[in-house]
Amino acid sequence: MAGTLDRLVKAGFAKRTMDKSGNRVRYLYSASESMDKTANTITKKVLDSLVDTFGKLAVENFHTYKNNK
């Protein structure tokens, strides 16, 4: 679990703060952005990758996707 949280922090999807209250140090994690903003960021990365890989074909499929769904 800690490895996953560390990767989310490095990717900018989570924030980590240190809590030194009590005898132990513990890390508290929270989301960096709203769920909608995170979904938009991830979707843009996926779409950019598809366009970079498939070019015009990807764009044509985006155009017809809504009509075929």
N, C-alpha and C positions, 0 to 999 in steps of 0.2 A: 504494500500500500504506500509506503513512504517513497519508493522509487517512482510510482505513478504521480504522486503529488509533486515531487521534485521536477519531473518532466513538465507538468502543467505550469509550474512556476516559471521554468526556463522558457516555455513557449508563450508566456504572457497571459495565460488563461486563469491563473490563480495568483493570489498574494499570500505571503507567509509573514507572520509577525511572531515575535518571541514573547512568551509570558514567563516572567521570572518570579511570580508570586509563589510562596510556599518554599519547600526545600528543593524542588526540581525545576528544571527548565523544560518548557514544552512549547511546541510550535502550534500556532493557530492558523488555519487556512481559510480563505474566503475567495469568492469569485472576483475576478478583476473587472468584469463588465457584466452587463445584463445578459440574460439568456438570448434575447433578440439580437443584440449586438454581436455576441459570440457566434450565433447561427449565421448572421450575415457575413462575418469574417471568414468562417469556414467555407460557406457556400461560394464566396468569391474566389477563394483559393482553389476549390475544386473546379469551378467553371474556367478559371484562368488556365489551369492544367489541361482541361479538356480542349480548350481552344488552341493552346500551344501544341498539343499532340495531334489533334484532328482537323484543325483549321476550319475551312468553310463548311465541311460536313457537320461539324459540331454546331455551328451557328444555324445551319438549316434545320437540324434536329431540334434545337431549342425553339425555333419558330413554330414547328409543327407539334411540339410536345403537348402543349395545353389543349390543342384540338383533339389529340388522340387519347387523352386521359379520360 
